[in-house]
Amino acid sequence: MTEEELEKLFAKPDTKTLIGKRDRAIMECIYSTGLRISELTQLNKNDINLEALEFAVRGKGRKIRVVYLSQKSAELIKKYLDARDDHLSPLFIRHNISYENINVLEDEKMRLSRFFITTMIKNHAQKAMILKNISAHTLRHSFATTLL
């Protein structure tokens, strides 16, 4: 993706809402770290150190590697977590639930799926009028291209 396309995409989530905060944090996290979607979906709140700007993930081949966050990514994740009012462990969760039931919900039922994240990013790309076929993996590739 071009820098202009990235800016248009990142501007689409309404960060005044909890869902918008989550979506923006997810996109920035993937772009600034190069995480695979499966790695992102498995992250829990206690896995990430927002002060040290790092965390460990278990990737392909069950190999563990340290991932470093950008300052911007850490700020967006913190804003999202500060806006949440739940006991759940996953770093990113679904928000299409009734809050009267939040105390009986289990972590794994609230964890986002790979399909959900890909669809969410595609929807924001369409709203941004980006004509390319954008996915979470596109953000990962853009991370690598930016590094080069």
C-alpha positions in Angstrom: 0.0 0.0 0.0 1.1 3.5 -0.6 1.6 6.0 2.2 -1.5 7.9 1.0 -3.6 4.7 1.0 -2.4 3.8 4.5 -3.4 7.3 5.8 -6.8 7.0 4.2 -7.3 3.5 5.7 -6.2 4.5 9.2 -8.5 7.5 9.1 -11.6 5.5 8.6 -12.4 3.9 12.0 -14.3 6.3 14.3 -12.0 6.5 17.2 -14.6 8.2 19.4 -16.2 4.7 19.7 -14.9 1.6 21.4 -15.1 -0.4 18.2 -13.3 2.4 16.3 -10.6 2.5 18.9 -10.2 -1.3 18.6 -10.1 -1.4 14.8 -7.6 1.5 14.6 -5.3 -0.2 17.2 -5.5 -3.5 15.3 -4.6 -2.0 12.0 -1.7 0.0 13.5 -0.5 -3.0 15.4 -0.3 -5.2 12.3 1.3 -2.5 10.2 3.9 -1.5 12.8 4.9 -5.0 13.9 4.3 -7.2 10.9 2.3 -9.7 13.0 0.4 -12.5 11.3 -3.3 -12.3 12.0 -3.2 -15.7 13.8 -0.5 -14.2 16.2 -2.6 -11.1 16.8 -5.8 -13.0 17.6 -4.0 -15.1 20.2 -2.6 -12.1 22.2 -3.8 -11.5 25.7 -3.7 -8.2 27.6 -1.0 -9.6 30.0 1.2 -10.6 27.0 2.0 -7.1 26.0 4.3 -4.6 27.7 3.2 -1.1 26.7 6.0 0.6 28.7 8.8 -1.5 27.1 7.0 -1.5 23.8 7.5 -5.2 23.3 5.9 -8.6 23.6 6.6 -12.2 22.6 4.6 -14.2 20.2 4.6 -17.9 19.1 4.7 -17.9 15.3 4.9 -20.5 12.6 6.7 -23.6 13.6 5.9 -22.7 17.3 9.0 -20.4 17.3 8.9 -17.7 19.9 10.1 -14.2 18.8 10.1 -10.8 20.4 8.0 -8.1 18.6 8.5 -4.4 19.1 5.7 -1.9 19.1 5.8 1.6 17.7 5.0 4.4 20.1 1.9 5.1 18.1 0.7 1.5 18.2 1.2 1.4 22.0 -0.7 4.6 22.5 -3.7 3.3 20.4 -3.7 0.0 22.2 -3.6 1.8 25.6 -6.5 4.1 24.6 -8.5 1.0 23.5 -7.8 -0.9 26.7 -8.6 2.1 28.9 -12.0 2.4 27.2 -12.8 -1.3 27.9 -14.8 -2.2 31.0 -14.4 -6.0 31.2 -12.5 -8.8 32.9 -11.6 -10.6 29.7 -8.0 -11.6 28.9 -7.9 -11.3 25.0 -6.2 -8.1 23.9 -8.8 -7.5 21.2 -12.4 -8.7 21.7 -15.8 -8.6 20.0 -18.1 -5.8 21.2 -21.4 -7.1 19.7 -22.6 -8.5 23.0 -25.0 -7.4 25.7 -23.0 -6.0 28.7 -25.5 -7.4 31.1 -24.0 -10.8 30.2 -20.3 -9.8 30.2 -19.5 -11.5 33.5 -20.5 -14.9 32.3 -18.7 -14.7 29.0 -15.6 -16.8 28.4 -12.4 -15.4 26.9 -12.3 -17.7 23.9 -15.9 -16.8 22.9 -15.0 -13.1 22.9 -11.6 -13.4 21.0 -11.7 -12.1 17.4 -11.2 -14.5 14.6 -8.9 -14.2 11.6 -11.9 -13.9 9.4 -13.4 -11.1 11.5 -10.1 -9.1 11.3 -9.7 -9.6 7.5 -13.3 -8.6 6.9 -13.0 -5.5 9.2 -9.9 -4.3 7.3 -11.6 -4.9 3.9 -14.6 -2.9 5.1 -12.5 0.1 6.2 -10.6 -0.1 2.9 -13.8 0.1 0.9 -15.0 3.0 3.0 -11.7 4.7 2.3 -12.3 4.2 -1.5 -9.2 2.1 -1.9 -9.6 0.1 -5.0 -7.0 -2.5 -4.2 -7.9 -5.8 -2.6 -6.8 -5.0 1.0 -6.5 -7.5 3.8 -4.7 -7.8 7.1 -1.9 -9.6 5.2 -1.6 -6.6 2.9 -0.7 -4.5 6.1 1.9 -7.1 7.0 3.4 -6.8 3.5 3.3 -3.0 3.7 5.2 -3.3 7.0 8.0 -5.3 5.3 8.1 -2.9 2.3 8.4 0.1 4.7 11.3 -1.6 6.4 13.1 -2.1 3.1 
